[in-house]
Amino acid sequence: MNDLSSLLTWRLVITCLHRYMMPNGAADVSRYAVLPIVDLASKSFERDLVDACAKYGMFYVKNHGIHTEDVMRCALEFFNSPSEDKMRYYTEEIFTPVRYCTSMMPSKEEKLEWHDHLQMWLKEESLGAHPWPAFPASYRDVGSEYARNIFKLGKRMLLVMSEGLGLRTNRLLEAFEDMVLLTRANFYPACPNPRQALGMEGHTDSGGLTFVLQDGVGGLQLKQGEDWYNVRPLEGMLVVNMGDQLEVLSNGRYKSILHRVMVNSKSSRLSVGAFLGPSLDAEISPIPELVSQESPAKYRSRTYRDYMHEVYTEHFSGKNVYVA
């Protein structure tokens, strides 16, 4: 791929390169995170999943049965398309069904992140009616199948995670009633000065459960304690992590994990994230059964929609949960 055909607005790179220069830059990290692998075909799947959620917040999933190559191919073909075609989908509107943009909210950000993204809001019952990108032609079929599989996997995991909290099996699914899936394909071009830029700043994810496909380039990092660690790409596996909505609902028992994306000067990187969350209009607060005199509510209530609006317009860096 010709990276110069990406980064939505290369005119910004040429005329306003300083906007991509992060104040703290990014030092090299040689350490790799040691993360558990949850095998969906294992007899210990349920125990391993609960343990990974409670102790790590991020883990690998294998034997998930999802065809990952096709959706990565479609995303790459989209980013490799002519700029004038991609710009048909350009918008800074947060909740539009299909959004092509660079960084997060470029008209309002002082510093820009070194990536383009294609974002879509999806509902399980209306995947066929969703206004999928017109190119590549296979995006509608491939994207619909991928989304259906993520909805199915996410529901299966939420059932187990609910029991792991000592709740009724369906309790987390009830909190996720009328759930939405935000998919976001991210393209990170090779960067001429990667020490001064970031693909994404350190953040926790907005939704409940995040499922990430990534190519073999690497660049994803997580923070444990005060240190950053590389997350090694493992072929055929999903990277799954807790999002802020699950941290709030579980009253802190399942914690979202701080992570970021590095860039490099030699090659581009592609990832596809799927963020499973509750209804945009759902009021998210700690589940009452997890609140007691001994364990009071740690977080304040707000709607998922309000949360997402703040993430995009005000507080993308760091963690954005409201402490009670």
Residue frames as qw, qx, qy, qz and C-alpha x, y, z in Angstrom:
[[0.000, 0.887, 0.462, 0.000, 0.00, 0.00, 0.00],
 [0.338, 0.448, -0.045, 0.826, 1.11, 3.55, -0.66],
 [0.323, -0.515, -0.587, 0.534, 0.85, 5.15, 2.78],
 [0.056, -0.162, 0.047, 0.984, 0.69, 8.60, 1.19],
 [0.313, -0.315, -0.610, -0.656, -2.79, 7.69, -0.10],
 [0.499, -0.576, -0.640, 0.093, -3.96, 7.37, 3.49],
 [0.241, -0.395, -0.357, 0.812, -3.92, 9.67, 6.50],
 [0.220, 0.772, 0.589, -0.095, -7.12, 11.28, 5.43],
 [0.157, 0.987, 0.047, 0.004, -5.62, 14.71, 5.17],
 [0.792, -0.034, 0.045, 0.608, -2.04, 14.46, 4.07],
 [0.198, 0.739, 0.065, 0.640, -2.27, 18.17, 3.40],
 [0.549, -0.813, 0.043, -0.188, -2.40, 18.49, 7.20],
 [0.879, -0.266, 0.107, 0.380, 0.76, 16.40, 7.47],
 [0.592, 0.405, 0.134, 0.683, 2.50, 18.63, 4.97],
 [0.028, 0.698, 0.046, 0.714, 1.34, 22.00, 6.28],
 [0.511, -0.654, 0.203, -0.520, 0.70, 21.25, 9.97],
 [0.716, 0.135, -0.667, 0.159, 3.07, 18.43, 10.88],
 [0.034, 0.305, -0.615, 0.726, 3.44, 19.85, 14.38],
 [0.684, -0.226, 0.072, -0.690, -0.16, 18.83, 15.13],
 [0.927, -0.005, -0.362, -0.096, 0.92, 15.18, 15.10],
 [0.443, 0.362, -0.615, 0.543, 3.82, 15.76, 17.50],
 [0.668, -0.625, -0.395, -0.086, 2.74, 14.57, 20.94],
 [0.158, -0.892, 0.289, -0.311, 4.26, 16.56, 23.84],
 [0.648, -0.545, 0.525, -0.085, 5.67, 13.50, 25.62],
 [0.398, 0.504, -0.716, -0.274, 6.54, 11.45, 22.55],
 [0.965, -0.114, 0.022, -0.234, 6.91, 7.69, 22.84],
 [0.173, -0.644, 0.745, 0.021, 9.96, 5.87, 24.16],
 [0.598, 0.209, -0.742, -0.217, 10.86, 2.39, 22.91],
 [0.718, -0.341, 0.429, -0.430, 9.43, -0.46, 24.96],
 [0.348, 0.374, -0.848, -0.141, 11.11, -3.88, 24.84],
 [0.284, -0.030, 0.858, -0.428, 8.98, -5.66, 27.46],
 [0.428, -0.148, -0.679, -0.578, 6.11, -7.94, 26.41],
 [0.607, -0.262, 0.319, -0.679, 2.97, -8.46, 28.45],
 [0.089, 0.026, -0.996, 0.012, 2.28, -11.98, 29.68],
 [0.574, 0.012, 0.070, -0.816, -1.43, -12.45, 29.03],
 [0.532, 0.029, 0.827, -0.179, -3.61, -15.55, 29.45],
 [0.293, 0.091, -0.692, -0.654, -5.07, -17.43, 26.49],
 [0.590, 0.126, 0.554, -0.574, -8.73, -18.39, 26.88],
 [0.076, 0.094, -0.888, -0.444, -9.52, -21.42, 24.75],
 [0.621, 0.020, 0.055, -0.781, -13.20, -21.57, 23.85],
 [0.789, 0.104, -0.549, -0.256, -12.83, -25.29, 23.09],
 [0.259, 0.250, -0.807, 0.468, -11.41, -26.07, 26.53],
 [0.514, -0.514, -0.685, -0.034, -13.40, -27.68, 29.33],
 [0.422, -0.473, -0.378, 0.674, -11.99, -25.00, 31.63],
 [0.198, 0.501, 0.333, 0.774, -13.23, -22.15, 29.38],
 [0.339, -0.821, -0.330, -0.319, -15.65, -20.67, 31.92],
 [0.679, -0.637, -0.087, 0.353, -13.19, -20.68, 34.82],
 [0.591, -0.017, 0.204, 0.780, -10.38, -19.35, 32.62],
 [0.103, 0.651, 0.358, 0.661, -12.56, -16.55, 31.24],
 [0.446, -0.857, -0.229, -0.121, -13.65, -15.30, 34.66],
 [0.719, -0.464, 0.041, 0.515, -10.07, -15.46, 35.92],
 [0.487, 0.222, 0.283, 0.796, -8.77, -13.52, 32.90],
 [0.076, -0.777, -0.340, -0.524, -11.46, -10.85, 33.26],
 [0.562, -0.812, -0.158, -0.006, -10.93, -10.36, 37.00],
 [0.718, -0.499, 0.150, 0.462, -7.14, -10.54, 37.13],
 [0.522, -0.037, 0.409, 0.747, -5.92, -9.21, 33.78],
 [0.255, 0.718, 0.198, -0.616, -8.58, -7.17, 31.97],
 [0.515, 0.647, -0.395, -0.399, -6.98, -8.12, 28.63],
 [0.620, -0.206, 0.756, 0.045, -6.41, -11.59, 27.18],
 [0.231, 0.272, -0.726, -0.588, -6.27, -13.67, 24.02],
 [0.763, 0.154, 0.445, -0.442, -9.14, -15.86, 22.76],
 [0.086, 0.326, -0.840, -0.426, -8.47, -18.88, 20.56],
 [0.010, 0.236, 0.960, 0.151, -10.75, -21.38, 18.82],
 [0.258, 0.378, 0.322, -0.829, -13.38, -18.64, 18.43],
 [0.464, 0.398, 0.779, 0.137, -14.53, -19.95, 15.06],
 [0.264, 0.877, 0.162, -0.367, -14.62, -16.50, 13.44],
 [0.718, 0.376, 0.266, 0.522, -13.16, -15.98, 9.98],
 [0.272, -0.798, -0.055, 0.535, -10.92, -12.99, 10.60],
 [0.456, -0.111, 0.474, 0.745, -9.06, -12.78, 7.29],
 [0.213, 0.604, 0.613, 0.463, -12.02, -11.53, 5.24],
 [0.165, -0.939, -0.297, 0.057, -12.89, -8.58, 7.44],
 [0.458, -0.613, 0.240, 0.597, -9.23, -7.52, 7.60],
 [0.422, 0.153, 0.600, 0.663, -9.05, -7.77, 3.81],
 [0.083, 0.800, 0.527, 0.274, -12.16, -5.62, 3.37],
 [0.315, -0.892, -0.089, 0.312, -10.83, -2.97, 5.74],
 [0.485, -0.386, 0.408, 0.670, -7.49, -2.86, 3.94],
 [0.332, 0.415, 0.626, 0.571, -9.20, -2.56, 0.55],
 [0.055, -0.921, -0.384, -0.026, -11.24, 0.35, 1.86],
 [0.368, -0.811, 0.123, 0.439, -8.18, 2.24, 3.12],
 [0.475, -0.183, 0.573, 0.642, -6.35, 1.49, -0.11],
 [0.358, 0.703, 0.582, 0.197, -9.16, 3.05, -2.19],
 [0.302, 0.461, 0.115, 0.826, -8.80, 6.49, -3.81],
 [0.132, -0.179, -0.471, 0.854, -9.10, 9.38, -1.39],
 [0.343, -0.035, -0.176, -0.922, -12.03, 10.92, -3.25],
 [0.612, -0.243, -0.683, -0.317, -14.03, 7.72, -2.77],
 [0.472, -0.267, -0.689, 0.481, -13.24, 7.46, 0.94],
 [0.034, -0.038, -0.223, 0.973, -14.07, 11.12, 1.50],
 [0.446, -0.351, -0.517, -0.641, -17.72, 10.37, 0.63],
 [0.686, -0.481, -0.545, 0.023, -17.90, 8.95, 4.16],
 [0.383, 0.143, -0.391, 0.824, -15.92, 11.67, 5.90],
 [0.387, -0.746, -0.246, -0.483, -17.63, 13.21, 8.90],
 [0.143, 0.298, -0.662, 0.672, -16.91, 14.23, 12.47],
 [0.700, -0.324, -0.028, -0.636, -20.42, 13.25, 13.56],
 [0.232, -0.387, 0.848, -0.279, -20.03, 10.67, 16.34],
 [0.555, 0.118, 0.749, -0.341, -23.18, 8.60, 15.94],
 [0.602, 0.483, -0.301, -0.560, -23.55, 8.52, 12.16],
 [0.972, 0.012, 0.191, -0.134, -23.92, 4.90, 10.90],
 [0.850, 0.208, 0.091, 0.475, -20.71, 5.08, 8.82],
 [0.133, -0.975, 0.125, 0.123, -17.89, 7.48, 9.66],
 [0.804, 0.251, -0.041, 0.537, -14.51, 7.91, 7.97],
 [0.176, -0.974, 0.074, -0.122, -12.19, 10.24, 9.81],
 [0.625, 0.363, -0.465, 0.511, -8.66, 10.80, 11.07],
 [0.079, 0.215, -0.605, 0.762, -7.60, 10.95, 14.72],
 [0.004, 0.426, 0.833, -0.353, -10.73, 11.49, 16.88],
 [0.142, 0.888, 0.423, -0.111, -12.18, 14.97, 16.32],
 [0.633, 0.124, 0.123, 0.754, -9.58, 16.78, 14.18],
 [0.058, 0.728, 0.205, 0.652, -11.33, 20.15, 14.09],
 [0.517, -0.803, -0.022, -0.296, -11.23, 20.32, 17.90],
 [0.892, -0.319, -0.017, 0.319, -7.97, 18.54, 18.77],
 [0.079, -0.914, 0.353, 0.185, -4.73, 20.40, 19.37],
 [0.130, -0.476, 0.846, 0.200, -2.73, 17.24, 18.77],
 [0.822, 0.236, -0.205, -0.476, -3.74, 14.57, 16.26],
 [0.727, -0.255, 0.638, 0.006, -3.29, 10.83, 16.48],
 [0.119, 0.480, -0.698, -0.518, -1.47, 9.11, 13.61],
 [0.264, 0.169, 0.946, 0.084, -4.30, 7.02, 12.16],
 [0.453, -0.030, -0.343, -0.823, -7.34, 6.97, 9.92],
 [0.252, 0.089, 0.913, -0.309, -10.44, 5.02, 10.88],
 [0.436, -0.176, -0.569, -0.674, -13.66, 3.64, 9.43],
 [0.151, 0.025, 0.760, -0.632, -16.31, 3.44, 12.14],
 [0.449, -0.242, -0.594, -0.622, -19.78, 1.89, 12.05],
 [0.419, -0.108, 0.596, -0.676, -22.63, 1.59, 14.58],
 [0.428, 0.007, -0.813, -0.394, -24.42, -1.75, 14.19],
 [0.644, -0.144, 0.439, -0.610, -27.55, -3.39, 15.60],
 [0.306, -0.123, 0.939, 0.093, -27.89, -7.16, 15.40],
 [0.481, 0.492, 0.698, -0.200, -31.45, -7.15, 14.07],
 [0.440, 0.857, 0.134, -0.233, -30.73, -4.68, 11.24],
 [0.483, -0.442, 0.533, 0.536, -27.36, -5.72, 9.82],
 [0.489, 0.368, 0.671, 0.418, -28.88, -6.30, 6.38],
 [0.149, 0.905, 0.367, 0.155, -30.35, -2.79, 6.28],
 [0.447, -0.707, 0.081, 0.543, -27.18, -1.08, 7.48],
 [0.494, 0.865, -0.064, -0.064, -25.68, 1.39, 4.94],
 [0.811, -0.282, 0.283, 0.428, -22.40, -0.49, 4.48],
 [0.058, -0.656, 0.403, 0.636, -19.60, 1.20, 2.51],
 [0.774, 0.544, -0.002, -0.324, -20.06, 0.73, -1.24],
 [0.694, 0.528, -0.466, 0.152, -16.50, -0.57, -1.58],
 [0.076, 0.177, -0.883, -0.428, -15.22, -3.15, -1.52],
 [0.601, -0.123, -0.414, -0.672, -18.37, -4.82, -2.84],
 [0.648, -0.154, -0.744, 0.060, -18.03, -7.70, -0.36],
 [0.036, 0.264, -0.525, 0.809, -18.07, -5.44, 2.71],
 [0.642, -0.242, 0.020, -0.727, -21.81, -5.90, 3.36],
 [0.915, -0.078, -0.362, -0.161, -21.68, -9.70, 3.44],
 [0.632, 0.175, -0.554, 0.513, -18.32, -9.97, 5.18],
 [0.046, -0.327, 0.391, -0.859, -19.08, -7.26, 7.73],
 [0.721, -0.286, -0.070, -0.627, -22.53, -8.65, 8.52],
 [0.891, -0.059, -0.449, 0.045, -21.17, -12.14, 9.13],
 [0.448, 0.230, -0.526, 0.685, -18.37, -10.81, 11.31],
 [0.291, -0.347, 0.249, -0.856, -20.76, -8.66, 13.36],
 [0.843, -0.241, -0.233, -0.421, -23.19, -11.57, 13.87],
 [0.813, 0.021, -0.505, 0.291, -20.33, -13.71, 15.15],
 [0.209, 0.276, -0.457, 0.820, -19.13, -11.00, 17.54],
 [0.570, -0.351, 0.052, -0.741, -22.66, -10.53, 18.91],
 [0.911, -0.145, -0.350, -0.165, -22.89, -14.29, 19.44],
 [0.667, 0.120, -0.510, 0.530, -19.47, -14.57, 21.10],
 [0.024, -0.377, 0.320, -0.869, -20.06, -11.51, 23.25],
 [0.717, -0.359, -0.064, -0.594, -23.36, -12.85, 24.56],
 [0.895, -0.074, -0.429, 0.099, -21.77, -16.19, 25.38],
 [0.477, 0.209, -0.469, 0.713, -19.01, -14.47, 27.32],
 [0.272, -0.419, 0.173, -0.849, -21.38, -12.13, 29.18],
 [0.840, -0.329, -0.280, -0.329, -23.37, -15.13, 30.46],
 [0.814, -0.056, -0.418, 0.399, -20.22, -16.62, 31.97],
 [0.265, 0.317, -0.293, 0.862, -18.95, -13.29, 33.27],
 [0.512, -0.508, -0.068, -0.690, -22.27, -12.64, 34.99],
 [0.900, -0.334, -0.278, -0.030, -22.00, -15.90, 36.93],
 [0.660, 0.172, -0.349, 0.643, -18.40, -14.97, 37.74],
 [0.065, -0.421, 0.216, -0.879, -19.76, -11.94, 39.60],
 [0.023, 0.181, 0.863, -0.471, -22.15, -14.15, 41.57],
 [0.436, 0.259, 0.063, -0.860, -25.12, -12.82, 39.60],
 [0.770, 0.357, 0.473, -0.236, -27.90, -14.55, 37.70],
 [0.627, 0.059, 0.572, 0.525, -26.68, -15.91, 34.39],
 [0.324, 0.671, 0.485, 0.458, -28.64, -13.34, 32.34],
 [0.255, -0.830, -0.276, 0.414, -27.97, -10.33, 34.56],
 [0.267, -0.457, 0.322, 0.785, -25.26, -8.70, 32.43],
 [0.163, 0.293, 0.732, 0.593, -27.24, -9.42, 29.27],
 [0.077, -0.814, -0.574, 0.049, -30.19, -7.58, 30.84],
 [0.256, -0.755, 0.009, 0.604, -27.92, -4.60, 31.48],
 [0.180, -0.280, 0.590, 0.736, -26.83, -4.82, 27.82],
 [0.452, 0.556, 0.686, -0.128, -30.41, -4.98, 26.54],
 [0.476, 0.859, 0.186, -0.015, -30.77, -3.65, 22.98],
 [0.590, -0.522, 0.304, 0.535, -26.98, -3.77, 22.70],
 [0.499, 0.851, -0.112, -0.123, -25.01, -2.01, 20.00],
 [0.830, -0.120, 0.251, 0.484, -21.75, -2.91, 18.31],
 [0.159, 0.937, -0.199, -0.239, -19.32, -0.21, 17.32],
 [0.881, 0.088, 0.227, 0.406, -16.80, -1.50, 14.78],
 [0.024, 0.956, -0.205, -0.209, -13.73, 0.55, 14.05],
 [0.875, 0.236, 0.095, 0.412, -11.08, -0.32, 11.47],
 [0.235, -0.914, 0.176, 0.279, -7.87, 1.62, 12.14],
 [0.813, 0.429, 0.023, 0.392, -5.09, 2.21, 9.64],
 [0.423, -0.826, 0.169, 0.332, -1.74, 3.51, 10.89],
 [0.682, 0.696, -0.156, 0.160, 0.57, 4.61, 8.05],
 [0.758, -0.047, -0.169, 0.629, 4.33, 4.35, 8.44],
 [0.190, -0.970, -0.136, 0.067, 5.39, 7.47, 10.33],
 [0.556, 0.656, -0.252, 0.444, 8.51, 9.52, 9.47],
 [0.088, 0.467, -0.580, 0.662, 9.15, 10.29, 13.15],
 [0.653, -0.389, -0.618, -0.201, 7.49, 7.62, 15.32],
 [0.461, -0.179, -0.569, 0.657, 9.15, 8.81, 18.54],
 [0.048, 0.083, 0.175, -0.980, 7.15, 12.04, 18.36],
 [0.562, -0.073, -0.315, -0.762, 3.77, 10.61, 17.37],
 [0.350, -0.002, 0.874, -0.337, 1.23, 8.11, 18.68],
 [0.170, -0.219, -0.817, -0.506, -1.23, 6.00, 16.73],
 [0.490, -0.684, -0.394, -0.369, -3.58, 6.34, 19.70],
 [0.089, -0.570, 0.504, -0.643, -2.96, 7.96, 23.05],
 [0.145, -0.032, -0.923, 0.355, -3.31, 5.95, 26.23],
 [0.543, -0.152, -0.041, -0.825, -6.98, 5.25, 26.91],
 [0.337, 0.092, 0.909, -0.229, -9.48, 2.72, 28.16],
 [0.059, -0.216, -0.758, -0.612, -12.21, 1.50, 25.83],
 [0.348, -0.128, 0.060, -0.927, -15.65, 3.02, 25.85],
 [0.714, -0.134, -0.442, -0.526, -17.88, -0.03, 25.54],
 [0.822, -0.429, 0.245, -0.285, -18.32, -3.18, 27.54],
 [0.816, -0.167, 0.486, 0.265, -16.27, -5.82, 25.75],
 [0.305, 0.787, -0.370, -0.389, -13.67, -5.13, 23.06],
 [0.883, 0.083, 0.423, 0.187, -12.61, -7.66, 20.42],
 [0.096, 0.842, -0.355, -0.395, -9.51, -6.74, 18.41],
 [0.893, 0.297, 0.213, 0.264, -8.09, -8.19, 15.21],
 [0.074, -0.889, 0.323, 0.316, -4.59, -7.03, 14.38],
 [0.792, 0.534, -0.290, 0.058, -2.05, -7.79, 11.69],
 [0.899, -0.184, -0.175, 0.357, 1.42, -9.04, 12.53],
 [0.347, 0.693, -0.159, 0.611, 3.12, -5.64, 12.66],
 [0.543, -0.398, -0.509, 0.535, 2.61, -4.98, 16.36],
 [0.073, 0.432, 0.011, 0.899, 2.16, -1.65, 18.10],
 [0.604, -0.632, -0.283, -0.395, -0.55, -2.31, 20.70],
 [0.333, 0.224, -0.667, 0.628, 0.68, -1.71, 24.25],
 [0.561, -0.684, -0.412, -0.221, -0.98, -1.99, 27.65],
 [0.011, 0.624, -0.465, 0.628, -0.08, -0.37, 30.95],
 [0.792, -0.393, -0.464, 0.056, 0.50, -2.47, 34.05],
 [0.565, -0.564, -0.194, 0.570, 1.43, -0.51, 37.13],
 [0.015, -0.851, 0.104, 0.515, 3.64, 2.35, 35.93],
 [0.253, -0.377, 0.714, 0.533, 5.09, 0.51, 32.94],
 [0.699, 0.465, -0.115, -0.532, 4.02, -0.04, 29.34],
 [0.522, -0.180, 0.820, 0.153, 4.23, -3.50, 27.75],
 [0.341, 0.259, -0.611, -0.666, 3.92, -4.65, 24.14],
 [0.767, 0.132, 0.490, -0.392, 0.99, -6.91, 23.31],
 [0.188, -0.286, 0.823, 0.454, 2.34, -9.54, 20.97],
 [0.694, 0.259, -0.201, -0.641, 0.18, -10.30, 17.88],
 [0.410, -0.129, 0.902, -0.029, -0.73, -14.01, 17.94],
 [0.267, 0.105, -0.663, -0.691, -1.95, -15.37, 14.62],
 [0.416, -0.289, -0.792, -0.341, -5.61, -16.35, 14.51],
 [0.330, -0.453, -0.694, 0.452, -6.38, -15.11, 18.00],
 [0.115, -0.838, -0.266, -0.462, -8.59, -12.25, 19.15],
 [0.264, 0.067, -0.503, 0.820, -7.37, -9.79, 21.74],
 [0.372, -0.692, -0.538, -0.304, -10.23, -9.15, 24.19],
 [0.269, 0.057, -0.480, 0.833, -10.33, -6.50, 26.88],
 [0.129, -0.671, -0.660, 0.312, -12.75, -5.04, 29.40],
 [0.132, 0.536, 0.219, 0.805, -14.32, -1.67, 28.64],
 [0.046, -0.187, 0.393, -0.899, -15.48, 1.12, 30.94],
 [0.648, -0.253, -0.181, -0.695, -19.16, 0.12, 30.87],
 [0.829, -0.160, -0.535, 0.020, -18.33, -3.29, 32.35],
 [0.370, 0.121, -0.546, 0.742, -16.12, -1.70, 34.98],
 [0.321, -0.223, 0.177, -0.903, -19.03, 0.48, 36.07],
 [0.781, -0.188, -0.337, -0.491, -21.66, -2.28, 35.91],
 [0.806, -0.086, -0.545, 0.212, -19.44, -4.66, 37.92],
 [0.437, -0.892, 0.025, -0.111, -18.68, -1.92, 40.45],
 [0.011, -0.830, 0.557, -0.038, -14.99, -2.31, 39.74],
 [0.827, -0.217, 0.518, -0.015, -14.75, -6.09, 39.84],
 [0.737, 0.340, 0.387, 0.438, -13.92, -6.17, 36.12],
 [0.163, -0.789, 0.056, 0.590, -11.60, -3.28, 35.30],
 [0.638, 0.765, 0.040, 0.072, -10.98, -1.64, 31.94],
 [0.775, -0.262, 0.184, 0.544, -7.34, -1.62, 30.92],
 [0.086, 0.892, -0.160, -0.415, -5.23, 1.35, 29.82],
 [0.743, 0.083, 0.498, 0.439, -3.67, 0.82, 26.41],
 [0.174, 0.804, -0.177, -0.540, -2.24, 2.77, 23.45],
 [0.856, 0.404, 0.264, 0.186, -0.96, 2.23, 19.92],
 [0.343, -0.624, 0.382, 0.590, 2.57, 2.95, 18.72],
 [0.707, 0.698, 0.013, -0.113, 3.60, 3.62, 15.13],
 [0.693, -0.335, 0.410, 0.489, 6.81, 2.86, 13.28],
 [0.145, 0.717, -0.308, -0.609, 8.76, 4.25, 10.34],
 [0.134, -0.265, 0.874, 0.385, 9.00, 1.03, 8.31],
 [0.123, -0.249, -0.888, -0.366, 5.50, -0.32, 7.79],
 [0.478, -0.301, -0.081, -0.821, 1.82, 0.48, 8.13],
 [0.036, 0.051, 0.931, -0.360, -0.43, -1.33, 10.60],
 [0.499, -0.249, -0.420, -0.715, -4.08, -2.42, 10.42],
 [0.026, 0.101, 0.889, -0.445, -6.47, -3.39, 13.19],
 [0.428, -0.388, -0.483, -0.658, -10.21, -3.94, 13.45],
 [0.035, -0.008, 0.738, -0.674, -11.85, -3.36, 16.82],
 [0.428, -0.453, -0.613, -0.486, -15.40, -4.38, 17.74],
 [0.018, -0.138, 0.559, -0.817, -16.81, -2.71, 20.84],
 [0.377, -0.459, -0.768, -0.241, -19.88, -4.41, 22.29],
 [0.009, 0.061, -0.419, 0.906, -21.90, -2.06, 24.44],
 [0.166, 0.499, 0.761, -0.381, -25.34, -1.44, 25.91],
 [0.233, 0.800, 0.491, 0.255, -28.05, 0.64, 24.29],
 [0.324, 0.371, -0.056, 0.869, -26.85, 4.20, 23.70],
 [0.354, -0.590, -0.070, -0.722, -29.73, 5.43, 25.85],
 [0.777, -0.371, -0.497, 0.107, -29.11, 3.00, 28.73],
 [0.297, -0.843, 0.292, -0.341, -28.30, 4.50, 32.13],
 [0.801, 0.157, -0.513, 0.266, -25.13, 2.75, 33.23],
 [0.331, -0.692, 0.422, -0.483, -24.38, 2.47, 36.94],
 [0.002, -0.280, 0.937, -0.208, -23.23, -0.30, 39.28],
 [0.565, -0.255, -0.700, -0.354, -25.63, -3.27, 39.27],
 [0.515, -0.612, 0.156, -0.579, -27.61, -2.99, 42.54],
 [0.962, -0.237, -0.131, -0.031, -26.84, -6.59, 43.56],
 [0.757, 0.192, -0.246, 0.574, -23.14, -5.65, 43.65],
 [0.008, 0.569, -0.212, 0.795, -23.66, -2.65, 45.91],
 [0.666, -0.530, -0.519, 0.082, -23.82, -2.98, 49.69],
 [0.376, -0.923, 0.076, -0.038, -22.80, -1.20, 52.86],
 [0.728, -0.433, 0.377, 0.375, -19.51, -3.07, 52.71],
 [0.457, 0.048, 0.551, 0.696, -19.12, -2.39, 48.99],
 [0.243, 0.732, 0.294, -0.564, -20.73, 0.98, 48.17],
 [0.648, 0.696, 0.269, 0.151, -21.20, 2.20, 44.60],
 [0.568, -0.369, 0.212, 0.705, -17.89, 3.39, 43.18],
 [0.205, 0.092, 0.499, 0.837, -19.23, 5.07, 40.06],
 [0.331, 0.418, 0.271, -0.802, -21.88, 7.63, 39.12],
 [0.558, 0.456, 0.692, 0.042, -24.61, 6.94, 36.58],
 [0.219, 0.580, -0.228, -0.751, -24.75, 8.32, 33.04],
 [0.849, 0.433, 0.202, -0.227, -26.01, 7.19, 29.68],
 [0.753, -0.029, 0.449, 0.481, -23.75, 5.38, 27.27],
 [0.422, 0.762, 0.297, 0.390, -24.52, 8.09, 24.69],
 [0.184, -0.974, 0.099, -0.083, -23.32, 10.86, 27.02],
 [0.718, -0.483, 0.396, 0.307, -20.23, 8.85, 27.81],
 [0.705, 0.285, 0.434, 0.483, -19.38, 8.38, 24.13],
 [0.217, 0.919, 0.162, 0.287, -19.93, 12.05, 23.39],
 [0.387, -0.886, 0.248, 0.061, -17.47, 13.03, 26.11],
 [0.792, -0.200, 0.432, 0.381, -14.89, 10.49, 24.94],
 [0.596, 0.490, 0.385, 0.506, -14.86, 11.97, 21.45],
 [0.126, 0.869, 0.158, 0.452, -15.10, 15.64, 22.37],
 [0.309, -0.875, 0.198, -0.315, -13.42, 16.08, 25.74],
 [0.521, -0.618, 0.565, -0.165, -11.69, 13.24, 27.58],
 [0.888, 0.307, -0.317, -0.129, -10.32, 10.65, 25.20],
 [0.416, 0.463, -0.690, 0.371, -6.99, 10.21, 27.00],
 [0.104, -0.224, 0.767, -0.592, -6.86, 8.08, 30.14],
 [0.110, -0.362, -0.924, 0.054, -9.91, 6.66, 31.87],
 [0.203, -0.257, -0.171, -0.929, -13.27, 8.37, 31.69],
 [0.447, -0.494, -0.745, -0.036, -15.39, 6.64, 34.35],
 [0.236, -0.665, 0.089, -0.703, -17.11, 8.94, 36.84],
 [0.387, -0.044, -0.796, 0.463, -16.07, 8.02, 40.37],
 [0.392, -0.729, -0.524, -0.200, -18.89, 8.35, 42.92]]
